[in-house]
Amino acid sequence: MTYGKIFCDKFIEAYQECRAVFHGDSWTQVWKWHWNNFMLWHPVTPQVKPLLGVVAEKMNLLWWDRNPFYLDGAFIGSDYKVVGNYPLPLIAAVEHENDLRTFIQEITKLGQIRCPLKVGITYTLPIPGPGQSQQITSSKERIQNMIVEVSTNLNKWIGEDPKAEYVYLLGVESQLLELDWYSLRFMAGDDPTVAAWTKL
């Protein structure tokens, strides 16, 4: 099983666990004001660890939340070393962006980092109604187009291990204040336009 598959499985488990500790207005407050805390850093009570910290634990890794290389975070093994402010080696680089419109910046950053797994997380909040399915499809296509644009430019200058794996997660508000998660997984040596989105 690849790191990407393990990550996706553990991510949805961790999301459900972390989501389950909030009820009613406390979840509304997280949704509106503390989303990055929920996902990345210093969660609000009663959540004890950020969602990505729980994912790392489930993968028997550690969550490095100190913006390594100005990433939002990274997964590292228990045998890591620190050189300056940088953990060595990174097992997974993680970028999180609330705004799909600027997600290409996170994709670009991930494309230039060397590690076995690179994870990008973003969201779309489709307008309910008959066109909702097309809006979700459009968001997925937009992400894949961003990936192609970045990889086309980077591949002119930077070689990458074709076995490096990418996972992109798209959170979709399926009902008020609730998310469904879709994942796009592929190896660096594969064509991302033929990779299929999967609902977690």
TAWOHU-V141765 format. One line per field, one symbol per residue. burial: I if it has 24 or more other ideal C-beta (glycine too) atoms within 12 Angstrom, else O. A space follows every 10 residues. Layout:
BEGIN
burial=???
END
This chain:
BEGIN
burial=OOIIOIIIII IIOIIOIIIO OIOOOOIOOI IOOIIIIIII IOIIOOIOII IIIIIIOIIO IIIIIOOIIO IIIIIIOOOO OOOOOOIOII IIIIIIIOOI OOIIIIIIII IIIOIIIIII IIIIIIOOOO OOOOOIOOII OIIIOIIIOI IOOOOOOOOI OOOIIIIIII IIOOOOOOII IIIIIIIIOO OIOOIOIOOI
END
